[in-house]
Amino acid sequence: MIMEKDAIQQLEQQVDDLLHVSRRTREENLLLKSQKAAWLSERAQLTEKTDFARTRIEKMMERLKELDAEL
């Protein structure tokens, strides 16, 4: 009877430990998903800025070529 009680207590402790690990893993997963969303948003913004800068530089280069051709 005492061994059964010890086994049950040990099993209860293992279940508690698993629940704790599960909660911690779920919280970490939510944090990682949030960070991923933030990184993707920042990446999109940087890509847009890069494309805008590239377009402006290309236009300036074309204008310089036109000016050079006129001279």
Phi and psi restraints in degrees (range 20) as a CNS / XPLOR table:
assign (resid 1 and name C) (resid 2 and name N)
       (resid 2 and name CA) (resid 2 and name C) 1.0 -65.1 20.0 2
assign (resid 2 and name N) (resid 2 and name CA)
       (resid 2 and name C) (resid 3 and name N) 1.0 -39.0 20.0 2
assign (resid 2 and name C) (resid 3 and name N)
       (resid 3 and name CA) (resid 3 and name C) 1.0 -64.2 20.0 2
assign (resid 3 and name N) (resid 3 and name CA)
       (resid 3 and name C) (resid 4 and name N) 1.0 -38.4 20.0 2
assign (resid 3 and name C) (resid 4 and name N)
       (resid 4 and name CA) (resid 4 and name C) 1.0 -64.2 20.0 2
assign (resid 4 and name N) (resid 4 and name CA)
       (resid 4 and name C) (resid 5 and name N) 1.0 -41.7 20.0 2
assign (resid 4 and name C) (resid 5 and name N)
       (resid 5 and name CA) (resid 5 and name C) 1.0 -63.9 20.0 2
assign (resid 5 and name N) (resid 5 and name CA)
       (resid 5 and name C) (resid 6 and name N) 1.0 -42.9 20.0 2
assign (resid 5 and name C) (resid 6 and name N)
       (resid 6 and name CA) (resid 6 and name C) 1.0 -63.6 20.0 2
assign (resid 6 and name N) (resid 6 and name CA)
       (resid 6 and name C) (resid 7 and name N) 1.0 -41.2 20.0 2
assign (resid 6 and name C) (resid 7 and name N)
       (resid 7 and name CA) (resid 7 and name C) 1.0 -64.4 20.0 2
assign (resid 7 and name N) (resid 7 and name CA)
       (resid 7 and name C) (resid 8 and name N) 1.0 -40.2 20.0 2
assign (resid 7 and name C) (resid 8 and name N)
       (resid 8 and name CA) (resid 8 and name C) 1.0 -66.2 20.0 2
assign (resid 8 and name N) (resid 8 and name CA)
       (resid 8 and name C) (resid 9 and name N) 1.0 -43.1 20.0 2
assign (resid 8 and name C) (resid 9 and name N)
       (resid 9 and name CA) (resid 9 and name C) 1.0 -63.4 20.0 2
assign (resid 9 and name N) (resid 9 and name CA)
       (resid 9 and name C) (resid 10 and name N) 1.0 -40.2 20.0 2
assign (resid 9 and name C) (resid 10 and name N)
       (resid 10 and name CA) (resid 10 and name C) 1.0 -64.2 20.0 2
assign (resid 10 and name N) (resid 10 and name CA)
       (resid 10 and name C) (resid 11 and name N) 1.0 -42.4 20.0 2
assign (resid 10 and name C) (resid 11 and name N)
       (resid 11 and name CA) (resid 11 and name C) 1.0 -63.6 20.0 2
assign (resid 11 and name N) (resid 11 and name CA)
       (resid 11 and name C) (resid 12 and name N) 1.0 -42.1 20.0 2
assign (resid 11 and name C) (resid 12 and name N)
       (resid 12 and name CA) (resid 12 and name C) 1.0 -61.1 20.0 2
assign (resid 12 and name N) (resid 12 and name CA)
       (resid 12 and name C) (resid 13 and name N) 1.0 -40.6 20.0 2
assign (resid 12 and name C) (resid 13 and name N)
       (resid 13 and name CA) (resid 13 and name C) 1.0 -65.2 20.0 2
assign (resid 13 and name N) (resid 13 and name CA)
       (resid 13 and name C) (resid 14 and name N) 1.0 -40.6 20.0 2
assign (resid 13 and name C) (resid 14 and name N)
       (resid 14 and name CA) (resid 14 and name C) 1.0 -64.5 20.0 2
assign (resid 14 and name N) (resid 14 and name CA)
       (resid 14 and name C) (resid 15 and name N) 1.0 -39.8 20.0 2
assign (resid 14 and name C) (resid 15 and name N)
       (resid 15 and name CA) (resid 15 and name C) 1.0 -64.6 20.0 2
assign (resid 15 and name N) (resid 15 and name CA)
       (resid 15 and name C) (resid 16 and name N) 1.0 -43.9 20.0 2
assign (resid 15 and name C) (resid 16 and name N)
       (resid 16 and name CA) (resid 16 and name C) 1.0 -60.1 20.0 2
assign (resid 16 and name N) (resid 16 and name CA)
       (resid 16 and name C) (resid 17 and name N) 1.0 -42.8 20.0 2
assign (resid 16 and name C) (resid 17 and name N)
       (resid 17 and name CA) (resid 17 and name C) 1.0 -62.7 20.0 2
assign (resid 17 and name N) (resid 17 and name CA)
       (resid 17 and name C) (resid 18 and name N) 1.0 -43.1 20.0 2
assign (resid 17 and name C) (resid 18 and name N)
       (resid 18 and name CA) (resid 18 and name C) 1.0 -63.9 20.0 2
assign (resid 18 and name N) (resid 18 and name CA)
       (resid 18 and name C) (resid 19 and name N) 1.0 -40.0 20.0 2
assign (resid 18 and name C) (resid 19 and name N)
       (resid 19 and name CA) (resid 19 and name C) 1.0 -62.6 20.0 2
assign (resid 19 and name N) (resid 19 and name CA)
       (resid 19 and name C) (resid 20 and name N) 1.0 -41.8 20.0 2
assign (resid 19 and name C) (resid 20 and name N)
       (resid 20 and name CA) (resid 20 and name C) 1.0 -62.6 20.0 2
assign (resid 20 and name N) (resid 20 and name CA)
       (resid 20 and name C) (resid 21 and name N) 1.0 -45.9 20.0 2
assign (resid 20 and name C) (resid 21 and name N)
       (resid 21 and name CA) (resid 21 and name C) 1.0 -63.7 20.0 2
assign (resid 21 and name N) (resid 21 and name CA)
       (resid 21 and name C) (resid 22 and name N) 1.0 -40.4 20.0 2
assign (resid 21 and name C) (resid 22 and name N)
       (resid 22 and name CA) (resid 22 and name C) 1.0 -62.4 20.0 2
assign (resid 22 and name N) (resid 22 and name CA)
       (resid 22 and name C) (resid 23 and name N) 1.0 -44.9 20.0 2
assign (resid 22 and name C) (resid 23 and name N)
       (resid 23 and name CA) (resid 23 and name C) 1.0 -62.9 20.0 2
assign (resid 23 and name N) (resid 23 and name CA)
       (resid 23 and name C) (resid 24 and name N) 1.0 -46.1 20.0 2
assign (resid 23 and name C) (resid 24 and name N)
       (resid 24 and name CA) (resid 24 and name C) 1.0 -62.1 20.0 2
assign (resid 24 and name N) (resid 24 and name CA)
       (resid 24 and name C) (resid 25 and name N) 1.0 -41.2 20.0 2
assign (resid 24 and name C) (resid 25 and name N)
       (resid 25 and name CA) (resid 25 and name C) 1.0 -65.6 20.0 2
assign (resid 25 and name N) (resid 25 and name CA)
       (resid 25 and name C) (resid 26 and name N) 1.0 -41.3 20.0 2
assign (resid 25 and name C) (resid 26 and name N)
       (resid 26 and name CA) (resid 26 and name C) 1.0 -62.4 20.0 2
assign (resid 26 and name N) (resid 26 and name CA)
       (resid 26 and name C) (resid 27 and name N) 1.0 -44.7 20.0 2
assign (resid 26 and name C) (resid 27 and name N)
       (resid 27 and name CA) (resid 27 and name C) 1.0 -63.1 20.0 2
assign (resid 27 and name N) (resid 27 and name CA)
       (resid 27 and name C) (resid 28 and name N) 1.0 -42.8 20.0 2
assign (resid 27 and name C) (resid 28 and name N)
       (resid 28 and name CA) (resid 28 and name C) 1.0 -63.3 20.0 2
assign (resid 28 and name N) (resid 28 and name CA)
       (resid 28 and name C) (resid 29 and name N) 1.0 -40.5 20.0 2
assign (resid 28 and name C) (resid 29 and name N)
       (resid 29 and name CA) (resid 29 and name C) 1.0 -62.2 20.0 2
assign (resid 29 and name N) (resid 29 and name CA)
       (resid 29 and name C) (resid 30 and name N) 1.0 -43.4 20.0 2
assign (resid 29 and name C) (resid 30 and name N)
       (resid 30 and name CA) (resid 30 and name C) 1.0 -63.3 20.0 2
assign (resid 30 and name N) (resid 30 and name CA)
       (resid 30 and name C) (resid 31 and name N) 1.0 -41.4 20.0 2
assign (resid 30 and name C) (resid 31 and name N)
       (resid 31 and name CA) (resid 31 and name C) 1.0 -62.6 20.0 2
assign (resid 31 and name N) (resid 31 and name CA)
       (resid 31 and name C) (resid 32 and name N) 1.0 -44.2 20.0 2
assign (resid 31 and name C) (resid 32 and name N)
       (resid 32 and name CA) (resid 32 and name C) 1.0 -64.3 20.0 2
assign (resid 32 and name N) (resid 32 and name CA)
       (resid 32 and name C) (resid 33 and name N) 1.0 -39.0 20.0 2
assign (resid 32 and name C) (resid 33 and name N)
       (resid 33 and name CA) (resid 33 and name C) 1.0 -64.1 20.0 2
assign (resid 33 and name N) (resid 33 and name CA)
       (resid 33 and name C) (resid 34 and name N) 1.0 -40.1 20.0 2
assign (resid 33 and name C) (resid 34 and name N)
       (resid 34 and name CA) (resid 34 and name C) 1.0 -64.7 20.0 2
assign (resid 34 and name N) (resid 34 and name CA)
       (resid 34 and name C) (resid 35 and name N) 1.0 -44.1 20.0 2
assign (resid 34 and name C) (resid 35 and name N)
       (resid 35 and name CA) (resid 35 and name C) 1.0 -63.0 20.0 2
assign (resid 35 and name N) (resid 35 and name CA)
       (resid 35 and name C) (resid 36 and name N) 1.0 -39.7 20.0 2
assign (resid 35 and name C) (resid 36 and name N)
       (resid 36 and name CA) (resid 36 and name C) 1.0 -61.1 20.0 2
assign (resid 36 and name N) (resid 36 and name CA)
       (resid 36 and name C) (resid 37 and name N) 1.0 -44.7 20.0 2
assign (resid 36 and name C) (resid 37 and name N)
       (resid 37 and name CA) (resid 37 and name C) 1.0 -62.0 20.0 2
assign (resid 37 and name N) (resid 37 and name CA)
       (resid 37 and name C) (resid 38 and name N) 1.0 -41.5 20.0 2
assign (resid 37 and name C) (resid 38 and name N)
       (resid 38 and name CA) (resid 38 and name C) 1.0 -64.5 20.0 2
assign (resid 38 and name N) (resid 38 and name CA)
       (resid 38 and name C) (resid 39 and name N) 1.0 -43.3 20.0 2
assign (resid 38 and name C) (resid 39 and name N)
       (resid 39 and name CA) (resid 39 and name C) 1.0 -64.3 20.0 2
assign (resid 39 and name N) (resid 39 and name CA)
       (resid 39 and name C) (resid 40 and name N) 1.0 -40.7 20.0 2
assign (resid 39 and name C) (resid 40 and name N)
       (resid 40 and name CA) (resid 40 and name C) 1.0 -64.9 20.0 2
assign (resid 40 and name N) (resid 40 and name CA)
       (resid 40 and name C) (resid 41 and name N) 1.0 -38.9 20.0 2
assign (resid 40 and name C) (resid 41 and name N)
       (resid 41 and name CA) (resid 41 and name C) 1.0 -64.8 20.0 2
assign (resid 41 and name N) (resid 41 and name CA)
       (resid 41 and name C) (resid 42 and name N) 1.0 -46.1 20.0 2
assign (resid 41 and name C) (resid 42 and name N)
       (resid 42 and name CA) (resid 42 and name C) 1.0 -62.8 20.0 2
assign (resid 42 and name N) (resid 42 and name CA)
       (resid 42 and name C) (resid 43 and name N) 1.0 -40.5 20.0 2
assign (resid 42 and name C) (resid 43 and name N)
       (resid 43 and name CA) (resid 43 and name C) 1.0 -60.9 20.0 2
assign (resid 43 and name N) (resid 43 and name CA)
       (resid 43 and name C) (resid 44 and name N) 1.0 -43.1 20.0 2
assign (resid 43 and name C) (resid 44 and name N)
       (resid 44 and name CA) (resid 44 and name C) 1.0 -62.6 20.0 2
assign (resid 44 and name N) (resid 44 and name CA)
       (resid 44 and name C) (resid 45 and name N) 1.0 -42.5 20.0 2
assign (resid 44 and name C) (resid 45 and name N)
       (resid 45 and name CA) (resid 45 and name C) 1.0 -63.9 20.0 2
assign (resid 45 and name N) (resid 45 and name CA)
       (resid 45 and name C) (resid 46 and name N) 1.0 -42.8 20.0 2
assign (resid 45 and name C) (resid 46 and name N)
       (resid 46 and name CA) (resid 46 and name C) 1.0 -67.1 20.0 2
assign (resid 46 and name N) (resid 46 and name CA)
       (resid 46 and name C) (resid 47 and name N) 1.0 -37.0 20.0 2
assign (resid 46 and name C) (resid 47 and name N)
       (resid 47 and name CA) (resid 47 and name C) 1.0 -63.8 20.0 2
assign (resid 47 and name N) (resid 47 and name CA)
       (resid 47 and name C) (resid 48 and name N) 1.0 -42.1 20.0 2
assign (resid 47 and name C) (resid 48 and name N)
       (resid 48 and name CA) (resid 48 and name C) 1.0 -63.5 20.0 2
assign (resid 48 and name N) (resid 48 and name CA)
       (resid 48 and name C) (resid 49 and name N) 1.0 -44.2 20.0 2
assign (resid 48 and name C) (resid 49 and name N)
       (resid 49 and name CA) (resid 49 and name C) 1.0 -63.3 20.0 2
assign (resid 49 and name N) (resid 49 and name CA)
       (resid 49 and name C) (resid 50 and name N) 1.0 -40.7 20.0 2
assign (resid 49 and name C) (resid 50 and name N)
       (resid 50 and name CA) (resid 50 and name C) 1.0 -63.8 20.0 2
assign (resid 50 and name N) (resid 50 and name CA)
       (resid 50 and name C) (resid 51 and name N) 1.0 -44.7 20.0 2
assign (resid 50 and name C) (resid 51 and name N)
       (resid 51 and name CA) (resid 51 and name C) 1.0 -62.0 20.0 2
assign (resid 51 and name N) (resid 51 and name CA)
       (resid 51 and name C) (resid 52 and name N) 1.0 -41.5 20.0 2
assign (resid 51 and name C) (resid 52 and name N)
       (resid 52 and name CA) (resid 52 and name C) 1.0 -62.8 20.0 2
assign (resid 52 and name N) (resid 52 and name CA)
       (resid 52 and name C) (resid 53 and name N) 1.0 -45.9 20.0 2
assign (resid 52 and name C) (resid 53 and name N)
       (resid 53 and name CA) (resid 53 and name C) 1.0 -63.9 20.0 2
assign (resid 53 and name N) (resid 53 and name CA)
       (resid 53 and name C) (resid 54 and name N) 1.0 -41.1 20.0 2
assign (resid 53 and name C) (resid 54 and name N)
       (resid 54 and name CA) (resid 54 and name C) 1.0 -60.8 20.0 2
assign (resid 54 and name N) (resid 54 and name CA)
       (resid 54 and name C) (resid 55 and name N) 1.0 -44.0 20.0 2
assign (resid 54 and name C) (resid 55 and name N)
       (resid 55 and name CA) (resid 55 and name C) 1.0 -62.3 20.0 2
assign (resid 55 and name N) (resid 55 and name CA)
       (resid 55 and name C) (resid 56 and name N) 1.0 -43.7 20.0 2
assign (resid 55 and name C) (resid 56 and name N)
       (resid 56 and name CA) (resid 56 and name C) 1.0 -64.1 20.0 2
assign (resid 56 and name N) (resid 56 and name CA)
       (resid 56 and name C) (resid 57 and name N) 1.0 -41.1 20.0 2
assign (resid 56 and name C) (resid 57 and name N)
       (resid 57 and name CA) (resid 57 and name C) 1.0 -66.0 20.0 2
assign (resid 57 and name N) (resid 57 and name CA)
       (resid 57 and name C) (resid 58 and name N) 1.0 -41.7 20.0 2
assign (resid 57 and name C) (resid 58 and name N)
       (resid 58 and name CA) (resid 58 and name C) 1.0 -61.3 20.0 2
assign (resid 58 and name N) (resid 58 and name CA)
       (resid 58 and name C) (resid 59 and name N) 1.0 -40.5 20.0 2
assign (resid 58 and name C) (resid 59 and name N)
       (resid 59 and name CA) (resid 59 and name C) 1.0 -65.0 20.0 2
assign (resid 59 and name N) (resid 59 and name CA)
       (resid 59 and name C) (resid 60 and name N) 1.0 -41.9 20.0 2
assign (resid 59 and name C) (resid 60 and name N)
       (resid 60 and name CA) (resid 60 and name C) 1.0 -63.2 20.0 2
assign (resid 60 and name N) (resid 60 and name CA)
       (resid 60 and name C) (resid 61 and name N) 1.0 -40.3 20.0 2
assign (resid 60 and name C) (resid 61 and name N)
       (resid 61 and name CA) (resid 61 and name C) 1.0 -63.4 20.0 2
assign (resid 61 and name N) (resid 61 and name CA)
       (resid 61 and name C) (resid 62 and name N) 1.0 -41.3 20.0 2
assign (resid 61 and name C) (resid 62 and name N)
       (resid 62 and name CA) (resid 62 and name C) 1.0 -62.5 20.0 2
assign (resid 62 and name N) (resid 62 and name CA)
       (resid 62 and name C) (resid 63 and name N) 1.0 -43.1 20.0 2
assign (resid 62 and name C) (resid 63 and name N)
       (resid 63 and name CA) (resid 63 and name C) 1.0 -63.4 20.0 2
assign (resid 63 and name N) (resid 63 and name CA)
       (resid 63 and name C) (resid 64 and name N) 1.0 -40.1 20.0 2
assign (resid 63 and name C) (resid 64 and name N)
       (resid 64 and name CA) (resid 64 and name C) 1.0 -64.4 20.0 2
assign (resid 64 and name N) (resid 64 and name CA)
       (resid 64 and name C) (resid 65 and name N) 1.0 -39.4 20.0 2
assign (resid 64 and name C) (resid 65 and name N)
       (resid 65 and name CA) (resid 65 and name C) 1.0 -63.5 20.0 2
assign (resid 65 and name N) (resid 65 and name CA)
       (resid 65 and name C) (resid 66 and name N) 1.0 -40.3 20.0 2
assign (resid 65 and name C) (resid 66 and name N)
       (resid 66 and name CA) (resid 66 and name C) 1.0 -63.8 20.0 2
assign (resid 66 and name N) (resid 66 and name CA)
       (resid 66 and name C) (resid 67 and name N) 1.0 -43.6 20.0 2
assign (resid 66 and name C) (resid 67 and name N)
       (resid 67 and name CA) (resid 67 and name C) 1.0 -64.2 20.0 2
assign (resid 67 and name N) (resid 67 and name CA)
       (resid 67 and name C) (resid 68 and name N) 1.0 -40.2 20.0 2
assign (resid 67 and name C) (resid 68 and name N)
       (resid 68 and name CA) (resid 68 and name C) 1.0 -64.3 20.0 2
assign (resid 68 and name N) (resid 68 and name CA)
       (resid 68 and name C) (resid 69 and name N) 1.0 -38.3 20.0 2
assign (resid 68 and name C) (resid 69 and name N)
       (resid 69 and name CA) (resid 69 and name C) 1.0 -68.3 20.0 2
assign (resid 69 and name N) (resid 69 and name CA)
       (resid 69 and name C) (resid 70 and name N) 1.0 -30.8 20.0 2
assign (resid 69 and name C) (resid 70 and name N)
       (resid 70 and name CA) (resid 70 and name C) 1.0 -73.8 20.0 2
assign (resid 70 and name N) (resid 70 and name CA)
       (resid 70 and name C) (resid 71 and name N) 1.0 -25.2 20.0 2
